[in-house]
Amino acid sequence: MCRVMPGRSLVLATLLMMAANVSAAWTTISASSFTDEDGIERFPACSQGDTFSFFVDEPESAEGLLLYFAGGGACWDAATCVGSAQTDSPTYYGSIWETAESLDALSADVDGSGAGGILTTRLDNPYARFVKVYIPYCTGDVHIGSSDTNYDYTLPSESGVQTAPSSRTIHHRGFDNLLAALTWIRSNLSVDDFSEITVAGSSAGGYGALLNFPVIRESLGAEGADYSIIIDSSNGVLTNGFVDRAFGPSKTDPGVWNARQNLHPSLAAIPDLDASSLWVTAIKTVARRYRDTRLSQSTAAYDLVQSIVYWTMKAVDQGTYDPFVEPTQNELLRLDLLEWSPKARWAMVSTALQAPNYRYYLGAGQGHIHLLLDEASSLFPTTNYFEEDSAMGVLYTNWLHDMLYNNRFLITDWRNLTCFPNCL
């Protein structure tokens, strides 16, 4: 397998890529119900029962495979799944907004904004010549659920008269959607020919990328490839109430997502841990089980979106969450500075001390998502995949290049990088 020599410069990689015409042509693949290898019938769907589709881009002379999980929040009770959907700021995306045409435009980067990030064909993107499988997010379950859950929610009345509960069934079918994509990949791509396979995700997609990685790796095989995981803006600052509702408080209670059955045996005990240690333990478990796999985690030090999600979890636990009342700036600022950010940063540092194949990139500011600009980029501060360099002056793209191509077993230039002490 061909390898680029270690180093942060992408000059050699760029020259190699210039030898070929790299272009994007995304294809839409619609999923239908099927029976998996264990004889379980699977029902791919989005939250409202509409058809789930994923997208594939296959450049010529591809060197690797990128499986990317999109983000878009989460929902785990009636207020977040039904109530918030009636507001301008829902807690999750309930439908697919991407199309093959929109992904073509993002990949081509026609306006030079770099909005397509890891999907783009720009030669300074280390993933420009990878086959890309883009898994949209429309199920509210961080890509791990297999349930159809009914929620009853009473909407507020302007007249003060009590209204009848609004009942809605949410199809938490994120795991079924993933299995449909994996089935297509095995049937249509020669995965054994790839020298690199990366499983990546942003925000809710970062949780899906890690929690599903053991299943993905066993499904794809391709043991001759170098595997990598990118966990972007998914720092696992959770509450016990959220974990109990989503995954269930015990093995006999599947929770609203019915996700326990979908976890690989190596991660089966994760939902029973205290929320404060759950995510770090999940990362360490995957890192230790797959010691030949590189795990990367990136976030902005004061990620505003993750702070809002954490605020919502706490409010739901306390029974004070009202989807029609947004947190004040002072509430979020206190939570971000004093609680979310310290917990997120300490989790990354402690993970790095215990998992030698793990590295973190801690950028400055309140931006959300490093890998590409999401649909909410006009509402929240964002980061730029091609320009982010607030962690010790190293470009994020160069850091990912080092993750992919630097020596995996000896001394490497792939380092933990932090914006400290200039993280604001």
C-alpha positions in Angstrom: 0.0 0.0 0.0 1.3 3.4 -1.0 2.0 5.8 1.9 2.9 9.5 1.9 6.0 10.3 4.0 5.2 11.8 7.5 5.0 15.5 7.8 2.6 18.3 8.0 3.1 19.6 4.5 0.6 18.5 1.9 2.8 19.5 -1.1 3.6 15.9 -2.1 0.0 14.8 -1.7 -1.2 17.8 -3.7 1.2 17.1 -6.6 0.0 13.5 -6.7 -3.7 14.5 -6.8 -3.0 17.1 -9.5 -2.1 14.2 -11.8 -5.8 13.2 -12.0 -9.0 15.0 -12.6 -10.9 14.9 -9.3 -14.6 15.7 -9.7 -17.8 14.8 -7.8 -20.9 13.1 -9.1 -23.1 12.1 -6.2 -25.7 9.4 -6.7 -28.9 8.9 -4.6 -29.5 5.4 -3.2 -33.0 4.8 -1.8 -33.3 2.2 0.9 -36.2 -0.2 1.4 -37.0 -2.8 4.1 -34.8 -5.9 4.2 -33.8 -8.9 6.4 -30.3 -8.6 7.9 -27.8 -11.3 8.3 -29.2 -12.3 11.7 -32.7 -12.7 10.2 -34.0 -9.5 11.7 -36.3 -7.5 9.5 -35.1 -3.9 9.1 -37.2 -0.9 8.2 -35.1 2.1 7.0 -37.0 5.3 7.3 -36.9 9.0 8.4 -38.7 10.2 11.5 -42.0 10.7 9.8 -41.9 7.4 7.9 -40.7 8.9 4.6 -38.1 7.1 2.5 -34.5 7.1 3.6 -31.9 7.7 1.0 -28.1 8.0 1.2 -25.6 9.4 -1.2 -22.4 8.0 -2.9 -19.6 9.7 -4.8 -17.2 7.4 -6.6 -14.2 9.2 -8.1 -11.9 7.4 -10.5 -8.8 5.8 -9.1 -10.1 6.1 -5.5 -7.6 5.4 -2.8 -9.9 4.9 0.1 -13.4 4.9 1.5 -15.0 7.7 3.7 -18.2 6.8 5.5 -19.6 10.1 6.8 -22.5 10.5 9.3 -24.3 13.8 9.2 -25.4 15.6 12.3 -28.7 17.3 13.3 -29.5 17.1 17.0 -31.5 14.5 18.8 -34.9 13.9 20.5 -35.8 11.6 23.3 -39.1 12.6 24.9 -42.4 14.2 23.8 -41.2 17.8 24.3 -38.1 17.3 22.2 -39.6 15.0 19.6 -43.0 16.7 19.1 -43.0 20.0 20.9 -39.8 21.3 19.5 -40.8 20.4 16.0 -43.4 23.1 16.2 -40.8 25.8 16.8 -38.2 27.6 14.7 -35.4 25.9 16.7 -36.2 22.1 16.8 -33.9 19.9 18.7 -33.4 17.6 15.7 -33.7 17.4 11.9 -36.7 15.3 11.1 -36.2 15.0 7.3 -33.4 14.8 4.8 -32.5 18.2 3.3 -29.6 17.1 1.2 -29.9 16.1 -2.4 -27.3 14.7 -4.9 -27.4 18.2 -6.6 -26.7 20.0 -3.3 -23.8 17.7 -2.5 -22.4 18.2 -6.0 -22.4 21.9 -5.4 -20.8 21.5 -1.9 -18.1 19.2 -3.3 -17.2 21.4 -6.2 -16.8 24.4 -3.8 -17.8 26.8 -6.6 -18.0 29.8 -4.3 -14.6 29.1 -2.6 -16.2 29.0 0.8 -15.1 25.5 1.6 -18.6 24.8 3.0 -18.3 21.2 1.7 -15.3 20.6 3.9 -14.3 16.9 3.9 -16.6 16.2 1.0 -14.9 18.7 -1.4 -12.7 17.8 -4.4 -10.2 20.6 -3.5 -6.7 19.3 -3.7 -5.9 20.5 -0.1 -8.6 18.1 1.2 -6.9 14.8 2.2 -10.1 13.0 1.3 -10.5 14.4 -2.2 -9.8 11.1 -3.9 -11.8 8.8 -1.5 -15.1 7.1 -2.4 -17.5 8.9 -0.1 -20.7 7.5 1.4 -22.8 10.2 3.0 -25.4 9.1 5.5 -28.0 11.8 6.1 -29.6 12.2 9.5 -33.3 12.3 10.0 -34.2 10.0 12.9 -33.2 11.9 16.1 -31.4 8.9 17.5 -27.7 9.6 16.7 -27.8 6.9 14.0 -28.3 4.1 16.5 -32.0 3.5 16.9 -34.5 0.8 15.8 -37.9 1.8 17.1 -41.2 3.4 16.2 -42.1 5.4 19.3 -45.3 7.2 19.9 -45.2 10.5 21.8 -48.1 12.6 23.2 -47.6 16.3 23.7 -50.0 19.0 24.6 -49.3 22.2 22.6 -49.8 25.5 24.4 -53.0 27.4 23.6 -53.0 31.2 23.1 -56.5 31.3 24.4 -55.6 29.5 27.6 -58.0 26.7 26.9 -56.5 23.2 27.3 -55.9 21.6 23.9 -55.9 17.9 23.1 -52.6 16.2 23.1 -50.8 16.0 19.8 -49.8 12.4 19.1 -47.0 11.6 16.8 -45.0 8.4 16.0 -41.3 9.1 15.5 -39.4 6.5 13.5 -36.0 6.2 15.3 -34.5 4.0 12.5 -30.9 5.4 12.4 -29.3 2.0 12.8 -31.6 0.3 10.2 -30.6 3.1 7.8 -26.9 2.4 8.5 -27.3 -1.3 7.8 -29.0 -0.5 4.5 -26.0 1.6 3.5 -23.5 -1.2 4.6 -25.5 -3.8 2.6 -25.1 -1.6 -0.5 -21.4 -1.0 0.1 -20.7 -4.7 0.4 -22.6 -5.4 -2.8 -21.3 -2.5 -4.9 -17.8 -1.5 -3.7 -14.6 -3.5 -3.7 -13.7 -2.6 -0.1 -10.7 -4.9 -0.1 -9.0 -2.7 -2.6 -9.0 0.4 -0.3 -5.8 1.2 1.5 -7.6 3.6 3.9 -11.1 3.5 5.4 -12.3 6.4 7.6 -15.6 6.5 9.5 -16.4 10.1 10.4 -19.3 12.1 11.8 -20.1 15.5 13.0 -22.3 16.4 16.0 -24.9 13.7 16.3 -23.1 11.9 13.5 -19.9 11.8 15.7 -21.8 9.6 18.2 -23.0 7.4 15.4 -19.6 7.0 13.9 -18.0 5.8 17.2 -20.9 3.7 18.6 -21.4 2.0 15.2 -17.7 1.5 14.4 -17.4 -2.1 15.6 -20.4 -3.1 13.6 -19.1 -1.2 10.5 -15.6 -2.8 10.8 -16.9 -6.3 11.1 -19.3 -5.7 8.2 -16.7 -4.3 5.9 -13.8 -6.5 6.8 -11.0 -5.2 4.6 -8.4 -6.0 7.3 -5.6 -4.9 4.9 -6.8 -1.3 5.1 -5.8 1.3 7.7 -8.9 2.3 9.6 -9.5 5.8 11.2 -12.3 7.4 13.1 -13.1 11.1 13.2 -15.4 12.3 16.1 -16.2 15.9 15.3 -18.0 18.2 17.8 -19.4 15.2 19.7 -17.9 15.5 23.2 -20.3 13.3 25.2 -21.2 15.8 28.0 -24.5 14.0 28.8 -27.0 13.6 31.7 -28.2 10.4 33.3 -31.8 11.3 32.5 -31.0 11.6 28.8 -29.2 8.2 28.7 -32.0 6.5 30.6 -34.7 7.8 28.3 -32.8 7.2 25.0 -31.2 3.8 25.8 -33.4 2.7 28.7 -32.5 2.4 32.4 -31.9 -1.4 32.2 -31.5 -4.2 29.8 -35.2 -5.0 30.1 -36.2 -1.5 29.2 -35.0 -0.6 25.7 -35.7 3.1 25.9 -37.4 5.2 23.3 -34.6 4.5 20.7 -34.5 0.7 21.3 -30.7 1.0 20.7 -29.2 -1.5 23.2 -29.8 -4.4 20.8 -27.8 -2.6 18.1 -24.7 -2.0 20.2 -21.7 -4.3 19.5 -21.1 -6.7 22.5 -17.9 -4.7 23.3 -20.1 -1.7 23.9 -23.1 -3.4 25.5 -22.5 -2.2 29.0 -22.0 1.5 28.0 -25.7 2.6 28.6 -25.4 1.4 32.2 -22.5 3.7 33.1 -22.8 7.0 34.8 -23.3 9.7 32.1 -20.1 11.5 33.3 -17.9 8.5 32.2 -20.0 7.0 29.4 -18.4 8.7 26.4 -14.8 8.5 27.5 -15.3 4.8 28.3 -16.9 4.2 24.8 -13.9 5.9 23.1 -11.4 4.0 25.2 -13.2 0.7 24.6 -13.1 1.1 20.8 -9.5 2.3 20.9 -8.3 -0.7 22.9 -10.3 -3.2 20.9 -8.9 -1.9 17.6 -5.4 -0.8 18.4 -4.5 -0.5 14.7 -7.2 2.1 14.3 -6.6 5.8 14.8 -9.2 7.8 16.6 -9.4 11.6 16.4 -11.7 14.0 18.2 -12.1 17.7 17.5 -14.1 20.5 18.9 -14.2 24.2 19.6 -13.4 24.9 23.2 -16.7 26.8 23.8 -19.0 25.0 21.3 -22.3 26.9 21.5 -24.4 24.2 19.9 -23.2 21.5 22.2 -23.8 23.8 25.2 -27.4 24.3 24.0 -27.9 20.5 23.7 -26.5 20.0 27.2 -28.8 22.8 28.6 -31.8 21.0 27.0 -30.8 17.7 28.6 -30.6 19.3 32.0 -33.9 21.1 31.6 -35.7 17.9 30.5 -34.3 16.0 33.5 -35.5 18.7 35.8 -39.0 18.9 34.2 -38.5 22.5 33.2 -37.9 22.2 29.5 -40.3 24.3 27.4 -39.5 24.1 23.7 -41.1 27.4 23.1 -38.7 29.2 25.5 -35.1 29.5 24.5 -32.2 29.8 27.0 -31.0 33.3 27.6 -27.5 34.3 26.6 -26.4 34.6 30.2 -27.6 31.1 30.9 -25.7 29.7 28.0 -22.6 31.7 28.8 -22.5 30.4 32.4 -23.1 26.9 31.3 -20.5 27.0 28.5 -17.7 28.6 30.5 -18.3 26.9 33.9 -19.7 23.5 33.0 -19.8 22.2 29.4 -16.3 23.4 28.3 -14.3 22.2 31.3 -16.0 18.8 31.2 -15.5 18.4 27.4 -11.8 19.5 27.6 -11.0 17.2 30.6 -12.6 14.3 28.9 -10.4 14.7 25.8 -7.2 15.1 27.9 -8.0 12.0 30.1 -8.8 9.9 27.0 -5.5 10.8 25.5 -3.7 9.6 28.6 -5.3 6.2 28.4 -5.6 5.5 24.6 -2.3 5.7 22.7 -4.1 5.6 19.3 -6.3 8.6 20.1 -5.5 12.3 19.5 -7.6 15.5 20.0 -7.7 18.8 18.2 -9.1 21.6 20.5 -9.8 24.7 18.5 -10.7 28.2 19.8 -14.1 29.9 19.9 -17.8 28.8 19.9 -18.0 27.3 16.5 -19.7 24.0 15.8 -18.5 21.3 13.4 -15.0 21.2 11.8 -15.7 18.8 8.9 -18.2 20.9 6.9 -20.6 23.8 7.4 -24.0 22.5 8.4 -27.5 23.8 7.4 -27.6 25.9 10.6 -24.5 27.8 9.7 -26.4 31.1 9.4 -27.7 30.7 13.0 -24.6 29.6 14.9 -20.9 30.4 14.7 -19.1 27.9 12.6 -15.5 26.7 11.8 -13.9 26.3 8.4 -12.3 22.9 7.6 -9.7 24.5 5.3 -8.8 27.5 7.4 -9.0 26.3 11.0 -5.6 26.6 12.7 -6.3 27.9 16.2 -4.8 24.8 17.8 -1.0 25.6 18.0 -1.1 27.1 14.5 -1.6 23.7 12.7 -4.2 23.5 10.0 -7.0 21.0 10.8 -6.7 19.6 7.3 -2.9 19.0 7.8 -3.7 17.3 11.2 -6.1 14.9 9.5 -3.5 14.3 6.8 -1.0 13.3 9.5 -3.6 11.0 11.0 -4.1 9.2 7.7 -0.5 8.9 6.5 2.0 9.3 9.3 3.7 6.2 10.7 1.2 4.3 12.8 3.5 2.4 15.1 6.6 4.5 15.7 7.2 8.1 16.5 4.7 10.3 14.6 4.0 13.9 14.0 0.3 13.3 14.6 -0.1 15.1 18.0 -2.6 16.3 20.5 -3.2 20.0 19.7 -4.8 22.7 21.9 -5.7 26.3 21.6 -4.8 26.9 25.3 -4.3 29.5 26.6 -6.0 31.5 23.7 -9.2 29.5 23.4 -11.8 32.3 23.6 
